[in-house]
Amino acid sequence: MSTTKVAVLGTGLMGAPIAGNLAEQGFDVRVWNRTRARAEPLLRRGATLCATPAEAVRHAEVVITMLNDGATVTDVMTDAADGLSPDAVWIQSSTVGVHATDDHIELARSFGLGFVDAPVLGSTKPAIEGKLVILAAGPDELHHAVQPIFDVIGARTIWVGEAGAASKLKLVANSWVLSLTAAVGEAISLAEGLDIDPRLFVDAVSGGPLDCGYLQVKAGAILDRNLAPAFSVANAAKDAHLVEEASVFAGVHLDAAAAAGARMTRAIAQGHGDEDMAAAYFASWNE
C-alpha cells in the first residue's frame, strides 16, 4: 500500500510540524485546521490547504488526527466521512484517554478504516525536528502502511500491541510528566520562599542521580520566564483529567498526578493557561 497521499487533520503546535515534515519528505499532504490561518504557513512547505475535513481526506490513503480531545476527534472524523476512502488507514495521534480511544476504534470500524492508535511522546521541538517517540498499536498488517510516516516524524516507534494499548501507555507517561512538572515548580518556589537562589538547587542536583533533562528544561523555562508553550498548561490540565479517568478505570490511586492536575487548574485560573506547562509554578503563589 502506498502512503504518498496523507491527510493531516489539526495543525496546531504538533500537527503543523508533523504535516510540514511529511510534505518536505515527498508525501502528498493535504491539511485542514479549524482556524485556517494556523495552517496557511504549511503551503510554503508543500502541503495543500483544504477548506473542510472531507476535502482533506478525499483520496487519502492515510489520515492523521492531531486534535485537542476525543470529542473533537469524533466530530472532525464524522465531518470527514463523505470523503473517506474505505481502504484508508486512520492514525489517531491525539491524546484522548481510554474511553475515547475505544469509541474511535468503533468509529473506524463503522467507516471501514484500518485503525492505528498512535499518540506521541515529545513536544514542539522534537516535533519540528522529527524526533518524536511514536507509541503505536494496531494490527500487524497495517505496520508497513504507516511505518514510513513514523520514520519521518519520529526518532523511534514502539509497537505495543492491539489498538488502545498505545493510548494507555501514553497516559502512564503523562502521569510521570505531570508529576515531574509539579515537582520542579514546587522546588523552585520553595527555594524562593526560603530566600534561597533556586539556581543553587539546580546546580546542587545537576549531574547526579537526582538530575534529569526534564528538570533542566523546565527549571530553565521558569527561571528565565521563557514560557512560550511547548505544551500548554491548559492542555496539561486536560491530560491530567484523562490520567485521573484512567486511574479510576485501573482501580489505582494517583496522588501525585492528581495534585499536579490541581496545580494546573490553579495556574489556569491565574491566567497562565496558554503558557508552557512549566507555568504551573505560579500555582505555588497567591496572585
Residue, then its C-alpha position, 0 to 999 in steps of 0.5 A: m500500500s502506498t502512503t504518498k497521499v496523507a491527510v493531516l487533520g489539526t495543525g496546531l503546535m504538533g500537527a503543523p510540524i508533523a504535516g510540514n515534515l511529511a510534505e518536505q519528505g515527498f508525501d502528498v499532504r493535504v491539511w485542514n485546521r479549524t482556524r485556517a490561518r494556523a495552517e496557511p504557513l504549511l503551503r510554503r512547505g508543500a502541503t495543500l490547504c483544504a477548506t473542510p475535513a472531507e476535502a482533506v481526506r478525499h483520496a487519502e490513503v492515510v489520515i492523521t488526527m492531531l486534535n485537542d480531545g476525543a470529542t473533537v476527534t469524533d466530530v472532525m472524523t464524522d465531518a470527514a466521512d463523505g470523503l473517506s476512502p474505505d481502504a484508508v488507514w486512520i492514525q489517531s495521534s491525539t491524546v484522548g484517554v481510554h474511553a475515547t480511544d475505544d469509541h474511535i476504534e468503533l468509529a473506524r470500524s463503522f467507516g471501514l478504516g484500518f485503525v492505528d492508535a498512535p499518540v506521541l511522546g515529545s513536544t514542539k521541538p522534537a516535533i519540528e525536528g522529527k524526533l518524536v517517540i511514536l507509541a503505536a498499536g494496531p494490527d500487524e498488517l497495517h505496520h508497513a502502511v504507516q511505518p514510513i510516516f513514523d520514520v519521518i516524524g519520529a526518532r523511534t516507534i514502539w509497537v505495543g500491541e492491539a489498538g488502545a494499548a498505545s493510548k494507555l501507555k501514553l497516559v502512564a507517561n503523562s502521569w510521570v510528566l505531570s508529576l515531574t512538572a509539579a515537582v520542579g515548580e514546587a522546588i523552585s518556589l520553595a527555594e524562593g520562599l526560603d530566600i534561597d537562589p533556586r539556581l543553587f538547587v539546580d546546580a546542587v542536583s545537576g549531574g547526579p542521580l537526582d538530575c534529569g533533562y526534564l528538570q533542566v528544561k523546565a527549571g530553565a523555562i521558569l527561571d528565565r520566564n521563557l514560557a512560550p508553550a511547548f505544551s500548554v498548561a491548559n492542555a496539561a490540565k486536560d491530560a491530567h483529567l484523562v490520567e485521573e479517568a484512567s486511574v479510576f478505570a485501573g482501580v489505582h490511586l494517583d496522588a501525585a498526578a492528581a495534585a499536579g492536575a490541581r496545580m494546573t487548574r490553579a495556574i489556569a485560573q491565574g491566567h497562565g493557561d496558554e503558557d508552557m506547562a512549566a507555568a504551573y509554578f505560579a500555582s505555588w503563589n497567591e496572585 
